C-alpha cells in the first residue's frame, strides 16, 4: 500500500474506500493509496470553512505545485491543521510532507499518472471554492449576510455541462487513472476495446459522485451549494432555495428521478467495465464491484426516501455492506450468478 508509516492514516481517512484498497493487488495498491491520501489532503484544505477562502485557495495551489514538482516550498498548513475536529484529517495536514516524499518512490510512469489525476482533482476543488465560496466571502469588518437565519445565499451549477465537468474533475478522472494503472500493471496485453473500456471507467467514477450529490442535497444546500443545474430546476419551476423546503418534494421528484436514472446508467457502465476486466483478476473485479453494488443499493433507497428532509439522509449500514462483500465473493465462481449481483432498472 502506501509507506508503512502512512498505512494507519490511510485506514483512518478512507472509510469504506479502505475496503477497496485492501483487496487491490500489490502492483497497483501503493500508487492508488498514495493518490487517495493526497486527494483527501486537498479536500480537507478546501473544506476548512473557518479559514478564509483566499487562504485555502493559496494552500491548494501550493500543494498542487508540490505534487507537480514545480515547487519545493514548505506548505503552510499549520493553521489549517489546528482547525480540524477530526484527528484523521488533522493528521493528513500534519503529515503531508511524508505523503509528498512518497511520490519520489514511484516509477516515472506511475508518477506521471498520479500527478495527472491529482492535478485534475485539485482543479475541481479550486473551481468549487471560487464558484460557491469566493463571492460570499465577507470583507473585513462586515457581517456575512448569508449567515443570518434563512438568508444564506445558495450558488448553483448552471447547466448539465457544468455538472458533467464537475463529476469528471472530482471522480471521473479517478476512473481514468484507475484504468491506466490496471492496464499498465495488470493486463497490458489483454485484448480490449481500449476506448470503450476507458469511457466506461470515467462513467463509473461520475456515477459514484452523482450518487453522492443526490444523497447529500440538504447538507450541500446548507453550505450554500446546489450541484443540480439551475436551468433544469427552473424548467421544473424551482429554484435552489426551494429545495430547502421539504414540502417541495412532490414537485421536485420528476426531475430528481431523472438524475437517479442518469446515476444508475453511469453505474451500469461501471458494471460493464467491471466485467470487461479479465476474469482471473478477481481482486480488481471485487474492488470495482463493491462501490457499484453499494451505489445501486443507495439509488434504490433514494427512489423512496424523503430526499429534501435533512433528517432523512440515506445511508447503507455496515451490516448491509458486509452482506454485499460476502455475497460478491460467494457468487464469483458462477458467471451468471455474479452478473446478476447488479440489477439496473433502466
C-alpha positions as CSV (number, residue, x, y, z in Angstrom):
1,X,0.0,0.0,0.0
2,X,1.4,3.4,0.9
3,X,4.6,3.6,3.0
4,X,4.1,1.7,6.3
5,X,4.0,4.9,8.4
6,X,1.1,6.2,6.3
7,X,-1.0,3.0,6.3
8,X,-2.8,3.8,9.6
9,X,-3.6,7.3,8.4
10,X,-4.9,5.8,5.2
11,X,-7.2,3.5,7.1
12,X,-8.5,6.3,9.3
13,X,-9.3,8.6,6.5
14,X,-10.6,6.3,3.7
15,X,-13.6,4.8,5.5
16,X,-15.3,2.5,3.1
17,X,-12.7,3.0,0.3
18,X,-10.2,1.3,2.6
19,X,-12.1,-1.9,1.9
20,X,-11.4,-1.5,-1.8
21,X,-7.7,-0.6,-1.2
22,X,-7.2,-3.7,0.9
23,X,-8.3,-6.0,-1.8
24,X,-6.3,-4.4,-4.6
25,X,-3.2,-6.3,-5.9
26,X,0.1,-5.1,-4.7
27,X,1.1,-3.9,-8.2
28,X,-1.3,-1.0,-8.0
29,X,-2.3,-0.6,-4.4
30,X,0.6,1.8,-3.3
31,X,0.0,4.2,-6.2
32,X,-3.8,4.4,-5.7
33,X,-3.5,4.6,-1.9
34,X,-1.0,7.5,-2.1
35,X,-3.1,9.3,-4.7
36,X,-6.1,8.9,-2.4
37,X,-4.2,10.3,0.6
38,X,-3.1,13.4,-1.3
39,X,-6.6,13.9,-2.7
40,X,-8.1,13.7,0.7
41,X,-5.5,16.2,2.0
42,X,-6.6,18.7,-0.7
43,X,-10.2,18.0,0.1
44,X,-9.5,18.7,3.8
45,X,-7.9,22.1,2.9
46,X,-10.9,23.0,0.7
47,X,-13.5,22.1,3.3
48,X,-12.0,24.0,6.3
49,X,-14.7,26.7,6.2
50,X,-13.5,28.6,9.2
51,X,-10.4,29.6,7.2
52,X,-10.8,32.4,4.6
53,X,-11.3,31.3,1.0
54,X,-8.2,33.1,-0.2
55,X,-6.0,31.2,2.3
56,X,-7.5,27.9,1.3
57,X,-7.0,28.6,-2.4
58,X,-3.4,29.6,-1.8
59,X,-2.8,26.4,0.2
60,X,-4.4,24.3,-2.6
61,X,-2.2,26.0,-5.2
62,X,1.0,25.4,-3.2
63,X,0.0,21.7,-2.6
64,X,-0.6,21.3,-6.3
65,X,2.8,22.8,-7.1
66,X,4.5,20.4,-4.7
67,X,2.6,17.5,-6.2
68,X,3.6,18.5,-9.8
69,X,7.2,19.1,-8.7
70,X,7.2,22.7,-9.7
71,X,8.0,23.9,-6.2
72,X,9.8,22.7,-3.1
73,X,8.5,25.4,-0.8
74,X,7.2,24.2,2.6
75,X,3.4,24.0,2.9
76,X,1.9,26.5,5.4
77,X,-0.8,24.1,6.7
78,X,-0.3,24.6,10.5
79,X,-3.2,26.9,11.0
80,X,-5.5,24.7,8.8
81,X,-4.4,21.7,10.9
82,X,-5.4,23.4,14.1
83,X,-9.0,23.9,12.9
84,X,-9.6,20.2,12.2
85,X,-12.1,18.5,14.5
86,X,-11.2,15.0,13.2
87,X,-7.8,13.6,14.3
88,X,-7.5,11.8,11.0
89,X,-7.9,15.0,8.9
90,X,-5.5,16.9,11.2
91,X,-3.1,14.0,10.6
92,X,-3.5,14.4,6.8
93,X,-2.3,18.0,7.1
94,X,0.4,17.5,9.7
95,X,2.0,14.6,7.7
96,X,1.6,15.9,4.2
97,X,5.4,16.0,3.8
98,X,5.6,12.3,4.3
99,X,3.0,11.7,1.6
100,X,4.7,14.1,-0.8
101,X,8.1,12.3,-0.1
102,X,6.4,9.0,-1.1
103,X,5.8,10.4,-4.6
104,X,9.6,10.1,-5.1
105,X,9.3,6.3,-4.6
106,X,7.1,5.9,-7.7
107,X,8.4,5.0,-11.1
108,X,8.4,7.9,-13.6
109,X,5.4,6.4,-15.5
110,X,3.3,6.0,-12.3
111,X,4.3,9.4,-11.0
112,X,3.0,11.0,-14.2
113,X,-0.3,9.3,-13.8
114,X,-0.6,10.2,-10.1
115,X,0.3,13.8,-10.9
116,X,-2.3,14.0,-13.7
117,X,-5.2,12.7,-11.6
118,X,-4.3,15.0,-8.6
119,X,-3.9,18.0,-10.9
120,X,-7.4,17.4,-12.2
121,X,-8.9,16.8,-8.7
122,X,-7.4,19.9,-7.2
123,X,-8.5,21.9,-10.2
124,X,-12.1,20.8,-9.4
125,X,-11.7,21.7,-5.7
126,X,-10.4,25.2,-6.6
127,X,-13.2,25.7,-9.0
128,X,-15.7,24.7,-6.3
129,X,-14.3,27.2,-3.9
130,X,-14.4,30.0,-6.5
131,X,-17.9,29.1,-7.6
132,X,-19.6,28.7,-4.3
133,X,-17.4,30.4,-1.6
134,X,-15.4,33.3,-3.1
135,X,-18.2,35.6,-3.9
136,X,-19.8,35.1,-0.5
137,X,-16.6,35.9,1.4
138,X,-17.2,39.0,3.6
139,X,-14.8,41.9,3.5
140,X,-13.0,42.8,6.8
141,X,-15.3,44.1,9.5
142,X,-18.6,43.2,7.7
143,X,-21.2,40.6,8.7
144,X,-21.9,37.7,6.5
145,X,-25.4,38.2,5.2
146,X,-25.7,34.5,4.4
147,X,-25.1,33.5,8.0
148,X,-28.3,35.1,9.2
149,X,-31.2,32.6,9.6
150,X,-32.9,32.0,6.3
151,X,-30.6,34.4,4.4
152,X,-27.7,32.3,3.3
153,X,-27.2,32.6,-0.5
154,X,-27.1,29.4,-2.5
155,X,-24.9,29.1,-5.5
156,X,-25.7,26.5,-8.2
157,X,-24.2,24.9,-11.2
158,X,-25.8,26.5,-14.3
159,X,-26.3,23.6,-16.7
160,X,-25.7,19.9,-17.3
161,X,-22.3,20.7,-18.9
162,X,-21.1,22.1,-15.6
163,X,-22.4,19.1,-13.7
164,X,-20.7,16.7,-16.1
165,X,-17.4,18.7,-15.8
166,X,-17.6,18.7,-12.0
167,X,-18.3,15.0,-11.8
168,X,-15.4,14.3,-14.2
169,X,-12.9,16.5,-12.2
170,X,-13.6,15.0,-8.8
171,X,-14.4,11.4,-9.7
172,X,-14.5,10.6,-13.4
173,X,-10.8,11.3,-13.7
174,X,-10.2,8.7,-10.9
175,X,-11.8,6.1,-13.2
176,X,-9.5,7.2,-15.9
177,X,-6.5,6.9,-13.5
178,X,-7.6,3.5,-12.2
179,X,-7.9,2.2,-15.8
180,X,-4.5,3.4,-16.8
181,X,-2.9,1.8,-13.7
182,X,-4.7,-1.5,-14.3
183,X,-3.8,-1.6,-18.0
184,X,-0.1,-0.8,-17.3
185,X,0.5,-3.1,-14.4
186,X,-2.1,-5.9,-14.6
187,X,-3.2,-6.7,-18.1
188,X,-1.3,-4.7,-20.6
189,X,-1.6,-7.4,-23.3
190,X,-5.3,-8.1,-22.9
191,X,-7.4,-7.7,-26.0
192,X,-9.9,-5.0,-25.1
193,X,-11.8,-2.1,-26.7
194,X,-9.5,0.4,-25.0
195,X,-11.5,3.5,-25.9
196,X,-14.8,1.9,-24.6
197,X,-13.1,0.5,-21.5
198,X,-11.7,3.9,-20.6
199,X,-15.0,5.7,-21.3
200,X,-16.9,3.3,-19.0
201,X,-14.2,3.8,-16.4
202,X,-14.8,7.5,-16.5
203,X,-18.6,7.0,-16.3
204,X,-18.1,4.7,-13.4
205,X,-16.5,7.5,-11.4
206,X,-19.0,10.0,-12.5
207,X,-21.8,7.7,-11.4
208,X,-20.4,7.3,-7.9
209,X,-20.1,11.1,-7.5
210,X,-23.6,11.7,-8.8
211,X,-25.0,9.3,-6.2
212,X,-23.2,11.3,-3.5
213,X,-24.7,14.6,-4.9
214,X,-28.2,13.1,-5.0
215,X,-27.9,11.8,-1.4
216,X,-26.4,14.9,0.1
217,X,-28.7,17.6,-1.3
218,X,-29.9,19.0,2.1
219,X,-26.4,19.1,3.5
220,X,-24.9,20.8,0.5
221,X,-27.7,23.4,0.4
222,X,-27.0,24.4,4.0
223,X,-23.4,25.0,2.9
224,X,-24.7,27.3,0.1
225,X,-24.2,24.8,-2.7
226,X,-26.5,23.3,-5.2
227,X,-25.0,20.8,-7.6
228,X,-28.2,20.3,-9.6
229,X,-28.2,22.6,-12.6
230,X,-30.2,25.9,-12.2
231,X,-31.6,25.7,-15.7
232,X,-33.1,22.3,-15.1
233,X,-34.6,23.4,-11.8
234,X,-36.0,26.5,-13.5
235,X,-37.7,24.3,-16.1
236,X,-39.3,22.4,-13.2
237,X,-40.5,25.7,-11.7
238,X,-38.0,25.5,-8.9
239,X,-35.0,27.5,-7.5
240,X,-32.1,26.1,-5.4
241,X,-33.7,27.8,-2.4
242,X,-36.9,25.9,-3.0
243,X,-35.1,22.6,-2.3
244,X,-34.6,23.7,1.3
245,X,-38.3,23.3,1.8
246,X,-39.3,19.6,2.2
247,X,-42.8,20.4,1.1
248,X,-41.5,20.9,-2.4
249,X,-40.6,17.2,-2.6
250,X,-43.5,16.2,-4.9
251,X,-42.7,19.0,-7.4
252,X,-39.0,18.1,-7.3
253,X,-39.5,14.3,-7.7
254,X,-39.8,14.0,-11.5
255,X,-36.5,16.0,-12.0
256,X,-34.8,14.1,-9.2
257,X,-35.8,10.7,-10.7
258,X,-34.2,11.7,-14.0
259,X,-30.9,12.3,-12.2
260,X,-31.3,9.0,-10.4
261,X,-31.7,7.4,-13.8
262,X,-28.6,9.1,-15.0
263,X,-26.6,7.9,-12.0
264,X,-27.9,4.4,-12.5
265,X,-26.9,4.4,-16.2
266,X,-23.4,5.5,-15.2
267,X,-23.2,2.7,-12.7
268,X,-24.4,0.2,-15.3
269,X,-21.5,1.4,-17.5
270,X,-19.3,0.8,-14.4
271,X,-20.7,-2.8,-14.1
272,X,-19.9,-3.4,-17.8
273,X,-16.4,-2.0,-17.1
274,X,-16.0,-4.4,-14.2
275,X,-17.0,-7.4,-16.3
276,X,-14.6,-6.3,-19.1
277,X,-11.7,-6.8,-16.7
278,X,-10.1,-10.3,-17.4
279,X,-11.9,-12.7,-15.2
280,X,-8.8,-14.1,-13.4
281,X,-8.2,-10.6,-11.9
282,X,-10.6,-11.4,-9.1
283,X,-9.3,-8.8,-6.7
284,X,-9.7,-5.9,-9.1
285,X,-13.2,-7.1,-10.1
286,X,-14.2,-7.2,-6.5
287,X,-12.7,-3.8,-5.8
288,X,-14.8,-2.4,-8.6
289,X,-18.0,-4.3,-7.8
290,X,-18.3,-3.2,-4.2
291,X,-18.8,0.6,-4.7
292,X,-21.2,-0.2,-7.6
293,X,-23.3,-2.5,-5.5
294,X,-23.4,0.0,-2.7
295,X,-24.3,2.7,-5.1
296,X,-27.1,0.7,-6.7
297,X,-28.5,0.0,-3.2
298,X,-28.3,3.7,-2.3
299,X,-30.2,4.7,-5.5
300,X,-32.8,2.1,-4.6
301,X,-33.3,3.8,-1.2
302,X,-33.2,7.3,-2.7
303,X,-36.1,6.5,-5.0
304,X,-38.3,6.0,-1.9
305,X,-36.8,8.5,0.6
306,X,-37.8,12.0,1.5
307,X,-34.6,13.4,0.0
308,X,-35.3,17.1,0.8
309,X,-35.7,16.3,4.5
310,X,-32.3,16.8,6.2
311,X,-33.2,14.4,8.9
312,X,-33.7,11.5,6.4
313,X,-30.2,11.1,5.0
314,X,-29.9,7.7,3.3
315,X,-27.0,5.5,4.5
316,X,-26.2,1.9,3.8
317,X,-25.4,0.2,7.1
318,X,-22.2,-1.6,7.9
319,X,-24.2,-4.9,8.1
320,X,-25.5,-4.3,4.6
321,X,-22.0,-3.5,3.3
322,X,-20.7,-6.8,4.9
323,X,-23.6,-8.6,3.2
324,X,-22.6,-7.1,-0.2
325,X,-19.0,-8.1,0.3
326,X,-19.8,-11.7,1.3
327,X,-22.4,-12.2,-1.5
328,X,-20.0,-10.9,-4.1
329,X,-17.2,-13.4,-3.0
330,X,-19.6,-16.3,-2.8
331,X,-21.2,-15.7,-6.2
332,X,-17.9,-15.0,-8.1
333,X,-17.4,-18.6,-9.2
334,X,-20.7,-18.6,-11.1
335,X,-20.6,-16.3,-14.1
336,X,-24.4,-15.8,-14.4
337,X,-24.8,-15.6,-10.6
338,X,-22.1,-13.0,-10.5
339,X,-23.6,-10.9,-13.3
340,X,-27.0,-10.9,-11.6
341,X,-25.4,-9.2,-8.5
342,X,-26.1,-5.8,-10.0
343,X,-29.5,-5.2,-11.5
344,X,-30.5,-1.9,-13.1
345,X,-34.0,-0.7,-13.5
346,X,-33.1,1.5,-16.5
